[in-house]
């Protein structure tokens, strides 16, 4: 689980993509332009492949404000996605990528 008290990647996200994983669930936070403003796009996908190698239908994203509150929203969403599908994510850790049906 992401601890919102110590999860402070905002300044990093303003310049670079920020990625990590939680027991089978990979994630990336990236600044993107949406309309006339910048937002944080939060994307999740299953282990073991990187985001570009993972088929698009297995990736999910939301956009949140490019603010400290937006980072908090991102952490909440990541934690919700992990907890609501914990068995799915943990299963990804047990299988070699060649056995995972994409």
Secondary structure as the mmCIF struct_conf table of DSSP 4:
data_model
#
loop_
_struct_conf.conf_type_id
_struct_conf.id
_struct_conf.beg_label_comp_id
_struct_conf.beg_label_asym_id
_struct_conf.beg_label_seq_id
_struct_conf.end_label_comp_id
_struct_conf.end_label_asym_id
_struct_conf.end_label_seq_id
TURN_TY1_P TURN_TY1_P1 UNK A 4 UNK A 6
HELX_RH_AL_P HELX_RH_AL_P1 UNK A 10 UNK A 13
TURN_TY1_P TURN_TY1_P2 UNK A 14 UNK A 15
BEND BEND1 UNK A 16 UNK A 16
STRN STRN1 UNK A 18 UNK A 22
TURN_TY1_P TURN_TY1_P3 UNK A 23 UNK A 24
STRN STRN2 UNK A 25 UNK A 34
TURN_TY1_P TURN_TY1_P4 UNK A 35 UNK A 36
STRN STRN3 UNK A 37 UNK A 46
BEND BEND2 UNK A 47 UNK A 49
TURN_TY1_P TURN_TY1_P5 UNK A 51 UNK A 53
BEND BEND3 UNK A 54 UNK A 54
HELX_RH_3T_P HELX_RH_3T_P1 UNK A 56 UNK A 58
STRN STRN4 UNK A 60 UNK A 65
BEND BEND4 UNK A 66 UNK A 67
HELX_RH_AL_P HELX_RH_AL_P2 UNK A 68 UNK A 84
TURN_TY1_P TURN_TY1_P6 UNK A 85 UNK A 85
HELX_RH_AL_P HELX_RH_AL_P3 UNK A 86 UNK A 94
BEND BEND5 UNK A 95 UNK A 95
HELX_RH_3T_P HELX_RH_3T_P2 UNK A 97 UNK A 99
BEND BEND6 UNK A 100 UNK A 100
#
